[in-house]
Amino acid sequence: MDLFFNPKTVAVIGASAHPRKVGHVIFRNFAEGPFRGKVFAVNPGADELFGHKCYKSVLDIKERIDLAVIAIPAEAVIEALDECGRKGIRAAIIVTSGFKEIGNHELEEEVAASLKKNRIRAIGVNCLGVYDAYSGVDTMFLPSYKLERPGKGGIAFISQSGAVGSVVLDWMAMMGYKMTKFISYGNATDIDESDLIDYLAEDPKTKAICVYVEGIKDGRRFYDIARKHSKKKPIVVLKGGVTEQGSAAVSSHTGSLAGAKEIYATAFRQAGMVQATDVEQVFDYARVLSTQPRPKGRRVQIITDGGGLGIIATDWLIKNGMEMAKMDMKTIAELKKQFTSYAVVKNPIDLTGAATTEWYKTAIGAALEDNNIDMLMIIVLFQVPMLTPDVVEVIIEANKERRKPIIVVSAGGRYSEVLKKSLEDAGIPTFSSPARASEAMRALYDYGR
């Protein structure tokens, strides 16, 4: 499995000089991107590509090849796999479409048989393949000027759909979210979602696994693997095709069977997975689950410098089944000594528009010490006059202690966005709305439980 993500040598079968062809973009990703290994172009109709010699077949390459990326018409894939087998290549990514997703089941069965005969493991067919932020492996045929790639982080994303995966990657890059690996596996002719979860669960760089599935190839195996690994690494799942019409659309997309949503939801829950309802929520959950410690309970303390947002946050926490923490009387008495008379010391703690960085430091420190509090929601309106940007460092230092989960909510314009990015970069999940923050806190509590 590691050959897909950390190959030393890659052959792109179908590499092309034509900028609109899939093989052109894939080869260019390797030749001009951050990948540090060797890349070989395979195209019987060309002599050279981007200064690299073109080979008529993988059999003409003298060096050992770790990974083959196949981007040629469907009817030519079997012959390419046979040549890969003779070359001793053990890993292939087949981006080619035109198989069971369009009703061509026989050809896909032939591909599966060829893979077995040639002892090749494959991702695909009908997929985008792999993007690894650390190794630079990038088999996506969408150019980087159209689709940005996220930087190095701790979230892995597995997607049955290439389209969903590509949109997610672009959005993650725009939001500044970081990732380890992205895998679009398409029709799962060989390697499926269970194999990928099994691999990522042992990957030290991956702190949370996100999965988009439409149909699952082997339900019992998926359940057993997810249940085994979810105890040590959070798995967030988004299921496509939960309505009758959505289920009908699934079979024409990757040739999968969708199944009843209640069965999937129950199996996900029993296997210890956290189910999301949309793509944005997947990463809300993943950011929290991959960075924050498990809470001891559901009691949340809000600290805010805007009373209205504190009230809205209270409503959303209660809607999501969380509890408002009741501070110890000693904590309340101590905080009242520290603040002016118009600061509200209860839950929420409202530092008001007169809030200072020192006040936030005092309130956060007290909440971390209080045994009646399990989790902290810190609402920061960076615009208030006495608050300095140093409040970011105060929150970062508190989070480093990893004593209790800390979730930040902040809304505003460019100034706020810059400071929010600093918090995200330091591993502190930061939300623009109390609603999404509350849902993520509930997911963290459920996973911990």
N, C-alpha and C positions, 0 to 999 in steps of 0.2 A: 504493500500500500504506500509505503514511503516514496517509492519511485515516482508517484504522481506529483508529489509536492517538493521533493528535493533531488531531482535528477541531475546528473553531471553532464549528460549528453541527451539532446532532443532532436528527433527527425520530424520535420513537418512535411507530411505527404500530401501534396496538393498546393505547395507554396507557389505563389503566382506573382508576376510583375504587374498584373492588372489591379489597380487600387480598389475596384469595387468587388473583387472576389474575396471570399472568406479566407482562403489560404494566404492572401497577401497580407491582411491585417494580422493574422496569427503569427506569421513568420516575422513580420516587422516588430511585433511585441517582444519577441525573443532577441532579435538582432539589435534593436535600438533601445530596449528597455533595461531595467536593472538586473536581469538574469545574468549570472556570472559563469554559467556553464557554457558548453559548446552547442551550437545549433546548426543543423544541416538541412538544406533545402532539397526536397525530392520532387522533381518535375521533369519528365522525359522530353518535354518540348522546349526547354530553356537551358542555356549554358551557365548563366550567372544571375544572381539576384542580390541586390544591395552589397555588391562586392564579395558575395559568397558563391562558391561553386555550386552548381545544381547537379544532382545525381539522378540518373534515370530510374534507380531503384534503391531501396535501403540495402540491398545486397551488394551494391557497388561501394558503400561506405566502409572504409577499412576499420574504423574505430567501433568499439562496442557502443550500442545505443541503449540507454535506460528507458526512454519514453518515446513513443510514436504518437503524433497528433495527426489524425486522419481527417482531411477535409476535401473529399473527392465525391463524385456522384455515387449514389447508393449501389448501383450495379457493379461498381469497381471495388467495393469494400472487401469482398471475400478474397479476391486475388491479392490485395494489399496485406490482408491479415496472414495469408499463407506465406508471403515473402517475409513478413515480420517474424513469423514462427521459425522460418529457416534461418533468419538472422540471429535468433535467440533473444528477441525483444520480449519482455515479460509484462509490459504495461502499455496500454493504448487508450487514448481519448478519442472517441469517434463522434465528431460534431455533426456528421452527415445526417440529414433527415430523409424521409421517404420510406419509412418502415411501417410498423403496426399502427402508428398514429394516423396513417392515411388508409389503413386497412390491409397493408402489405405484410401480413403476419408471416407468410412463408419465407420471405427474404430475411426477416429478422430472426426466425428460427435457424436459418442457415448461418447467419452471423454468430449466433450463440453456439452452434455446433462447431464452427470454425475456431472460435475462441477456445473452446474446450480441447479440440484436437491439437491446437498450437500452443497450449498451456499459457495463454495470455489472459491477464485480468484487464477489464475494460470499464471505463466510465463512458456512458452514452448507451445507445445511439441517440441522435436528436437532442443534443445538449450544447451548452456553452463551454462546459468543461471546468477548468480550475483557475483560480487566482489565489496566489499565496503572497501575502504582503511582505513576508520575510525573505523568501527565496527568490522572488521576482518571476516565478512561473506564472504566465498569463496566456491562456488559450482562448480568451474571449475575442470574437471577431467583430466587436464594436470598438472603433478607434477611441483612444483616450481623450481626444479633443471633443468627442461627443458624449463620452461616458467616463467620468472621473473614477479613479481607483482610490479607495480609502487607505489611510496610513496604517502603521503597525499598531496592533492593540490586542485585546483578549477575547473577542467575540468571533466565533465561527458560524457561518451560515450555509446550510444545505438547502438546495431548492430543486424540486422536481421540474419547475418551470424556469426556463431561461429568461423569459420576459420579466417575470416577477423578480428574479435574481438581479437582472441588469438594472432595473429601476431602483431596487433597494441599494445596490452598490453606489449608484450615482447620488442618491439621496443621503446615504451615510457619509460620503465624501463631502457633500455640501454642508451637512450638519456638524462635521468634524468628529464623527464617531469613528472609532478605530476597530480593526479586525485582524484575525490571524489568517483564516482561509475562507474562501468561497468555493462551493462545489455545486455546479448544475449537472445533474445526472440523467436528465431526460427520461427515456423509456426504461431505464434500469435493466437493460438486456443482460448484464452480468452483475456488476456492483450496484447495490441498492442502498436505501437509506439506513438500513440496519448495519451494513458493513461500514458505512461512513461514521455513524455514531460510535461504533465500536472502536474505530481508529482515533477519532477526535477525543474520545474520553481518556485516552492515554497520552494525548499530546500536551506537553507541559505548558506550552504557550497559550493554549485555549482554556479560558476560564468559564465560558458559557457557550452552549451549543444551541443555535436556532435552526428550526427545521420548518420548511414549507412543503407539505405533502398534499397530493390530490387523492391518490390511492396507494395502499401499502401492499407490497409484493407478497410478503409472508408475515401475516399478522401475529402469529404466535412468537416467531423469532424476534420481530420488532419489539413486542411487549417484553420479552425476557431480557433483551439487551438493554432497553431503556430502563427497566426496573433495576437491573444490575448497576448501571452507571449513574443513574440520577441521584443516588445517595451521596456521591462524591462530587458530581459536577452537574449544575442545573441545565435542564433541557427545556427550551421554550418551543412550543409547536403551534403552527398556524395551519389549519385544515381548510383546503379549498374544496368546494363542492358540497356544502352543507345544506343547500336547498335542493328541491327536486330538479329544478331547471339547471342549477349549477352542477349537480351530479351528472346530468345528461351531457353537459358540455365537456366534462372530464374525459370521457372515453374518446372523444374526437381530438383531444389535445395530446395526451401521452399514452393513449390506449389503455388507461387504467380503469379499474372499477372503484367507484367512490365509496359506496357503502353507507349505512345509516349513521347519521351524525351522533345519535345518542350512544351507539356502540363505541364509536371512536372516542367521544368525550369521556366516557366511563373508563375505557382502557387507558387513556392518557393519564387520568387522575390516579388510577390504581397503580400505574407504573411510576408515579412520582414526577410526571412531567407537568409543566405549567402551560395551559392552553391560552393563547391570545386570540383576539377577535379581528385584528387587522394588522397590517405590516408595521405601522408606527408603534402599536402596542407591543409587538414582538421585541422591538429594540428598547422601548421603555423598560420592559421587564428584564431584558438581558443586561442592560446597563446597571440596573440595581442589583440583580442576582450575581453578577460577575465582580462587583466591587465592594459590596457591603456584607458585614457579618450577619449571621442568623440571629434574629431577635428572640428574646426569651418569652415574649408575649406580644399582645396587640395594643398595649397602652402607648399612645402617642402624645408627645408634648409639642405644641406649636410655639415657635418664637417668631415674632413679626415686628416690623416697624410700620405696618399698615393695617389698621383694625378691620377694614372691610374685607381684605383678602384673608385675614385670620378667620372671619366668620364663614366665608365661602369654603375655606379649607376644612373647617369643622363640619359643615354640612356634608362635604364629599367623603370625609373619613368615616362618618357615621353611616352614610349610604353604602359604603364598601365594607361594613361590618367591623370596623376598627373601634377602639375605645379611646376616649379622651382621658389622658393620665391625670391623676389627682396628686399634686406635689405634696411631699411631706411638709408639715407645718414649720419645721425648722428651716427648710429651704425657702419657704415663702417669707418668713421673718427676716432671713439673711438678705434676700434680694430686695426687700422693701428698704432696708438700710442703705443699699447701694444706689438705688434709683431715686429720681425726683418723685414728688407726690402724684404727678399726673401719669406716670407709667403704671400700667395695669399688670399686677402680679397675680395671675391665676392661669387658666388655660383657655385661650391662648395667652401667652405673655406678650403684651403689646407695649413695645418700647416707644411707640408713637413717632411722629416726624422729627422729634428731638433726639432720636437714637444716635449713639456714637459707636465707634468700633469697640471701645472698652466695655460698653454696656452689653454688646453682643457676646464678647468674650466671657463676661461674668455670667450671663444667662446660660450660655452653652455649657460652661464648666459646671454650673450648678445642676443642670439637667443630666449631665453625664454621671454625676455623683449620686443623684437621687434614685434609690432602688424602686421607687414607684413608677419610674419611667422606663419604657422598653425601647422606644424609637423617637427620633427627633425630626420634625419637619421645620426647617428654617426658611422663613420667607424674608427675602431681602429686597427692598426697593432701594436700589443703589442711588437713586436721585435725591434722597433727603439731604439737607444742607450740611449736617454735622458728621455724616458718615464718610469715612475715607476708604480708598481702595484696599487698605490694609485689612479690611474685614475678610477679604478673600483668604489671606494667609491665616487668619484666626480660624476660619472654618477648616482649612486644609490641615492645620496642626491638630485640631480636635479629631478630625477623621483619621489621622495617622494612628491614634490610640486604638482604634478598632474595638472600642468598648461597646458601642451601640450603633445601629444604623443611622446615618445622617443623610437626609434627602433635602435638597434645596429647591425652592420655588422663587423665581424672579422673572419679572416682566418689564419690558422697556424697549428703548431704541438701541442705537449703535453703542453707546457707552455701556449699557447693561450687557449687551451681547458679548463685548470684549471680555468683561469680567466673568460672565458665565462660561465662556470658553476656557478661561484659566481654571475654573473649578472642574469642568469636565476633563481637562487634560490631566488634572491631579487625581482623577478617579472618583469624583463626587458627582453622582447623577443630579442634573439640574434641569428643572422643568419650567415651562412658561405658564402652566396652569395648575392649580390645586387639584383639579379633577384627575388629570393623568398621573400626577404624583401620588395621589391617594390610591389609585388602582394598582400602581407599581408597588406601593407599600403593602397592600393586601396580598399581592403575589409573593412578595418576599416572606411575609408572615406564613402564608399557606405552604410555601416550599420548606421553610424552616420547620414547620410543624410536621 
